[in-house]
Amino acid sequence: MKPSNPIQEKTVISDSQTLIQMYKRGVRNFQSQSLRNLDLRGLDLINVDFSHSNLSGSNLSLAYLHRGNFRDCHLMHAQLDGATLNQANLSEANLRDSSLHGASLQGAILFGADLGLADLTDANLIDADLRAANLCSANLQGACLRGANFREESLVNSTTLQGAILDNADLRGANLKGANLDRASLKKANLAYANLRGVSLKNANLEGINLEGAVLSDVDASDANLSGAHLKDSKLERINLSRGNLAKANLGGASLVDAKLSYANLKEANLRGAKLTRSDLSHACLQSADLTDSAPIRAYLARADLSYADLTRANFFGAELSSATMIRVIFFDTTLPDGRISSS
Amino acid sequence: MLTLAASLTAEVVPMSLSTVVQTLAEHSEADRICKLLQWVYTGRWESPSAPLGQSFIGQVLPELVKRTPSYDVLERRLYQAAASLNKPERYKQVAAIILQTCAVLYSSKSPTPSVEPMPREILTGFAEDPTEDFAQTTTIAQRDRFELRHRVMQQVPPLKVKILLFSVLRHPFSFEALDWKELKTQSLDIWLAELIQTFPVIEVLEKKLFTQAAELKGLDQATQIADAIVQSVRLETT
């Protein structure tokens, strides 16, 4: 026998009290309801089912919504500050311009959700599923996204974080493969060991970011600001950093094989032990950079400025250095393009 | 009331100031003098491991005198600060020592300009001498702010953590618009850093958090939140 659904048959929920009373009586199914502008602050609504419902403008701040079902729910302009949404299903929900300041969404499913312009400052998104989510211009300052999944399903479904603010966010180990972070701000964010393969970071602000051990192969970070960034031992094969600002960045041990660094600013950058095979450093500024033990084998350094750079034991075999500026460069056991060792 | 010495201009004469600094630094109660000056100046109580001494007095005293150019105001502040401590009588004697020594820096002819407000902590009686209350203390060693935040966030909703921290570091959260505004303008990271800077000793931090959690109205599971913060900080220190 098909269980009856008292909501659809008889009850119209016009206010919070009605909903609260029904929940207390054991009702959990509130699917496809119009529940706009309700005040549900601080309520215990664990396991509630609001799928396909309209909760736009409602206030669920500090509410307990663990394991709730909000699939395809309308939550535009909703207040969810400090709400607990751990393991909740918010797939394809519309959370546009909602406020989730300091909310807990650990393990939540946000597949395909629209979080454009949402405030997720200090939110807990540990292990959240953010595949195909829209986070355009969302504010994720200070949010923790460790283990969050942004992995690309297809070009159509890649997570978009264009213009998002992720300053100080924690994305350690996150999988952002294929995500779009153009113009995003990730100042002092932590993305150590994160996977950013194929990510777009054009004009992004990554000042002081921690990318130690991260994978940034095939990334487009042209015109990005990475001054003071920590890129020690990171994988940057084929990365496009043309016109990028990497002043004082730490690229010690990084792999920049086939990287594009034309017109990049690498002033005082640490490139100790970096692999720069076949990289394009034409017109790049490498003033006072530390290239000790680096390997710019067959690199293209036409019109690059290497003034005051330290080239101790660097290997420039086959590199193009003919038109580079070399004022007061330090040569010590440096391998020149023709294979000779220079220590002058 | 002590009589004032020969007049000075509103500007402190360096020679007298250095003598005052030296006198206080060489006093047998120099340690308590430093603590009381620090308390009056910043509203923070220094743990014994913090470097305090002549150079400290030399830095703080001129600034304090600048902020309280009237002897009367300095006298009021020192005694009010001493009264807010666990051992008020002892610190009132320390206040008297400071006042007696600093009297030479003030002139009866100087007008009393507007003064900067005292640190909120003194006004709200938010004071303790942490090192004298506990037989054994543990100084918090901060290593990784991301790690600390990660630990705390995993246990309790971040916004609730901020509400409790606000209540400890400012005043009990009122849930009114002004408090929400101040709470949200500072990230959780900064609140945690301020907490540890204000209470660098775990035992004191623990007491403050649990006391506030017990008294705070309108915040569910406040004690659990306090516990989550303390445990996370302990893990950072071990």
Interface residues (C-beta under 8 A of the other chain):
Chain A: G42 L62 D81 G82 A83 T84 H101 G102 A103 S104 Q106 T121 D122 A123 N124 I126 Q141 G142 C144 R146 N168 D170 R172 N190
Chain B: F146 R149 H150 M153 Q154 V156 P157 P158 L159 K160 V161 K162 I163 K184 S187 L188 D189 D220
